[in-house]
Amino acid sequence: MAQAHKRSEKTVEDDEFLAFALRVVRAYARRAGSDVEAVASLSRLAREADAAVDTAIIQLKNEYSCAEIAQRLGVTRQAVQKRGTP
């Protein structure tokens, strides 16, 4: 039972952190919309986020099947296989 409690706290923390990160990205997008120099930085941020997804997929493959990961991402199993190639 204590294990489930820890998990729910982590989920709340993850949800709050995700909400924070999304606010930051959206705010930066608004800034980039008025500063031509900032759009390059926003593009770099997008590439970094994409690379982070690849890293996470590689790590997840140690414990989950490509089909399970694909289901969570809303993509095909083949897309997960392709993205998570080191």
N, C-alpha and C positions, 0 to 999 in steps of 0.2 A: 504494500500500500504506500509506503514512504517513497518508493521508486516513482510511482505515478505522480505524486505531489511534486517531486523534483522536475519531472518532465513538463508538467503544466506551467511551472514557474519559468522554465526555459522557453516554452512556447510563447508566453507573454513577453518575455524579454526579446525574443526574435521578432515578434510582431511589432513591438514598439521600435526596435532598431530599424526594421524595414520601413516603417512609416516615416521615421526620421530621415533615412537615406533617400527615400522618394521625395520628401520635401526639399532636401538639398539639391537633388538633381533637377527638379522642376524649377526651383529658384534660379539655378545656374542657367537653365534653358531660357528663362525670361531675360536674364542678363545678356546672354549671347544674342538674343533677338534684337538688342539695341547696341551691340558692340561687335563689329565685324572681327576684331582680333580674338574675342572670346569664343567664337564658333569653332576655331581650331582646337581649343582646349576642351570644348564640349565633345568634339569628335574623338579626341584622345580618351576622354572618360568613357565613351561608348565602347571603344576598343578594349579598354582595361576591363570593363564589366563583362564583355564577351569572353575575354581570356579567363576571367575568374569563373565563369560558367564551365568552361572546358576543364579547368583545374578541379572544380567540384565534381564534375562527371567522372573524371579519372579516379578520384578518391572514392566516390560512391560505388564504382564498379567492383571494389573489393568486398562489398557487402550486399549489393543489390544487383539484380539482373538488368540488362539494358531495357527489357520490356517494362519493368517496374519504374525505372527512371523516366522512360519515355511517357508513360501514363501520367506521371506528375507534371511533366513539362508540356504535355499536349502535342507531342511530336511522334514520329514513327521510331521504332526500335533502331532502324537503320540510321536515322539521323543522330541518335545517341551514339551508336557505334562509330560513326564518322567524326563527330565532335570530340569525343573523348579519347582520340588517338594522340598519344604523347609525341 
